[in-house]
Structure formats: C-alpha cells, structure tokens
C-alpha cells in the first residue's frame, strides 16, 4: 500500500500516497507575491496560477489605476491561468490577512499604516457593492473588509523615464544624494 524509496544501500523508507502535502492558503497572496517578484526582476510579463474571481477583480483595480497593463485569463479546463503585462510601476503589493472589517471613518487610519504617503498607493476593499479601491468606497460611503494594497513611491514614479533601466535610475539616485 505504499512505495519503497531507497537510497544508495544505506537507508530505505516507505512512502504512502496519503502523506500530507502543502496546501495553498491564499491564492491572492500567491498572485501578488508573483507580481512583486517579477517587478523586482524587471520582467514584462508574469504568469499567475491558479486564477480566481477575487484575483481577477483585484487585478482590474490595479489596471484601473495604471499599475499594471492588460491581463488575459487563460482557461485551461483546470484552475485557470492569468498572464499579466507589467509596466514597472509597482514597488510593493500585499494581502492583509485576516481580512479586517473597516468602517468608512477608519479608512484613513489604514492608509497611514499601510501606504508610504496619501498620494501614492491604493487599498483594496471588498464591500457589499463589490471589490473596489478605498476612494470609491469613500464616495459610495461604504465600509467592508480589507483585501490588500499596492503602491509605488514617488521616487520611482518621478525618475522612471529618465534613464533606460530602473536599476540604474535607482542606483544613480543613491549616488546623487
């Protein structure tokens, strides 16, 4: 009822088919970590799998604010994949777990705690009106549960187009100061 795995004559053990495997805890977190890592490496595209409705809505909010380019959902008759076009604007993105309840009056407190400045970045909430950014939630005067955040610093935004690559820009900036 199992498979015997043997080394070079020194040890053997039986592996059972029911041994516990690592489970995926947060699909959204895995997607955002993949995006952040690809941005840091300077990639232009990233493949996210598996796909989910929450990930797609989160990406739509990111695209609406111009942090990513277009994305394509690939139906592979399994869990699905998403191909995201990156444009180099994301410095950090992340998931807030557990999904804390936020009232409209508490949004400002969360912005101060999570984002580098009031000018840069977006909090993403899930509300009774759907998944939206914190500005839209304020306009609709609704609270909800916080899903995550993403931002770019003004430094990267101001100097991104000055030189060819982002790494050189960042390096030159450190030298200038």
Secondary structure, DSSP 8 states (H G I E B T S, - for coil): -EEEEE-SSS-EEEEETT--------HHHHHHHHHHHHHHHT-SEEEEES--HHHHHHHHHHHHTTSEEEEEEE--SSS-EEEEEE-S--SEEEE-SS--EE-GGGHHHHHHHHSS-SSS-EEEEEETTEEEEHHHHHHTT--EEEEEEEE--HHHHHHTTTSS-HHHHHHHHHHH-
